Each structure stands twice: as structure tokens, then as C-alpha cells.
Amino acid sequence: MLVVMSHDAAEADVRRVVEVIESMGYEARPMPGKQRTAVGLVGNDGKVDSSRLEGLPGVLHVIHVTEPYKQVSREWRPESTVIELENGTKIGGPEVVLMAGPCSVESEAQILEIARILRAAGATVLRGGAYKPRTSPYSWQGLGLAGLKLLAQARAETGLAVVTEALEPDTVDPVAEYADIIQIGARNMQNYPLLRRAGRAGKPVLLKRGLAATIDELLLSAEYILAEGNGQVILCERGIRGFDDHTRNVLDLTAIPVVHHLSHLPIIADPSHGTGVRAKVTPMARAAVAAGADGLIVEVHHDPDHALSDGGQSLWPDQFRELVEQVDGIARAIGRTLAPALPH
């Protein structure tokens, strides 16, 4: 529920609304705006009697939020959320952000070489797995803390922001220490203790859609993070399970405009996991930008044939440069631009 105050409501009026909401057993969250303040009511499991609020001084009207999620809803916050990273990258505004890098951090030489290539190509965020959730327990599991330190080293040298995955609550703190964005992977989208812990970490969170999750389930998972006081959430469409074996997953591009309609949070696309096939990555990246994605997260490796994980869906550097050129043209065609490359 949202209690919208009139433009001339006094601070005392807002405090009175907060007191009444709290007396009803709920949490009140004032949200000052440019023209007026709204007060959000959090914690209601069912319909709340709004009559106690509608007659209070300064109250313009009360909006009942009907979706099961609340703080991620556009009814809660009509303006789009824009997340700014320390290197100046803004996610959720008019610019389309390029995040790229290898599936796994393999060595110092590997991650530094790829980071230099990506920076020169126009990426502003470096992706790379230090902790790797793999289907098989015998597959490469990542370098762990050593991998995080290598990512931080690459950031120091290139200026690229870093996004990497936290697998469990115990890994959130080290990821938050070394990275700019904490990634929650598809397999962990409904790992609620992990979501809560990430919400308290004080860093932006990249939340990937689960392999068989609905859009409402994705938004409800984001609600867990926002409920901990962290509004810096980036959603990611990375493909859902289908029945056709020509691609690894089905990249659900309709999720992008649907999320933009339902939520104020930015949403990016992952055409690498969405297809699992190198030749399909660039076409789906083009389509995702055309559909309104606020960014792309793409797997790139300087030698995919010898990558320790996901080499078959990783682009060669020249292919990534071609992708950048093509999506730049599409972004401009729909009134957007790519996020500017980092200064030399």
C-alpha cells in the first residue's frame, strides 16, 4: 500500500501517517519525491483497512498495491532506478551497459589480458567467476578468494568495474570486499538466506532469473533484497529451460519489456547463457538491445577453445568487437547509446 501525501503536506503530517501505520502493526517507509512524499506500508499479508489513513491531514489518496511484490513495483516507485558504479557506469538510464569477461577467472595472465581487450573494445564492467556453481561436482569450481583478488587487480589496472557471483551467504562478504556488483546466479535465485545476506552487503546486486522461474518469481526474489534496505538491484534475463535442444536455453526477450512495465529496476540480458552457442550470442544480443535491455553480460575469452568452462559459448575478442559495433547501431536507432568507454 502507498499513502500519497499532498504537495503541501507538512513534516508533521508525514510523521502522523508513519505513527498510524506503525500502530497498525506494519512498517512505514517515507519516500520523498520532487513534488510530494509517499509513505509505503510494508509487511501486510492481506488487504489493509485504509480508512484510518485516508482521513489523516495531508493525505491525498491511498493506493493499494495488488502485486505480491511491492518495493520492486512501479506503483511503489514510478521513476526508473539508475545504479551508478564507482567508475561512472550508470545502469538503468538511457545508456546500454556492456559487461563482459570469461566464465571463470583462470590465472593472472588470463584475466588481465582479457580485461585489457574488453576495456579497449568499450566494455565498462568485467565479469568473471571466482566461485563457480557447476552441474557436475567434478567440473572446474573456480579459484575462490584468489580469483577475487585477481579480479580486483584487473580493476586496478583497467578501471573496469567488477561483477562476480556469491554462491552462499558465507561468500557474500569477500565478494562485496573485492567486487563492485554481487551476482546471484540462476541456480540461487530463490536461495532466500543468500538474497537477504546480499541485501545487507551495501553493494549493488545482479539477480539472474532462475532456469524455470516466472517473471513474478524473479521480482519476488528481488523483493527479498529490497526488503533488507538495498534498492540497488539489477535483474538479468539469462534464458529459461525449454524442450528444443538447438540452444542451451530459451532467451525470453519478452521478459525485458514486461519487467520494465512492472518494475522500476533495470534489467539486462545474458545472450551467452541464454543460447549456449557462440554463433547465436551476437544475434540475440542485438535483439535484446532492440527489446529495451539496459545492458548485456557476455562471455568473452581470448582463447575459448582452451577455456576451463563455457568455452563453447564464449566469444573471441574480434567477435566481441563486432558485437559492440552492431549493438551500438541498434541502441542509437531506438534513441539510446552505449555507455561511454572508459577514458585512457
MOMOHU-V282537 format. One line per field, one symbol per residue. ss: DSSP state (H for helix, E for strand, - for the rest). Layout:
ss->???
This chain:
ss->-EEEE-----HHHHHHHHHHHHH---EEEEEE----EEEEEE--------HHHH----EEEEE---------E---------EE-----EE---EEEEEEE--E---HHHHHHHHHHHHHH---EEE-E---------------HHHHHHHHHHHHHH--EEEEE---HHHHHHHHHH--EEEE-HHH---HHHHHHHH----EEEEE------HHHHHHHHHHHHH-----EEEEE--E---------E---HHHHHHHHHE--EEEE-HHHHH--HHHHHHHHHHHHHH---EEEEEE---HHH----HHH-E-HHHHHHHHHHHHHHHHH---EE------
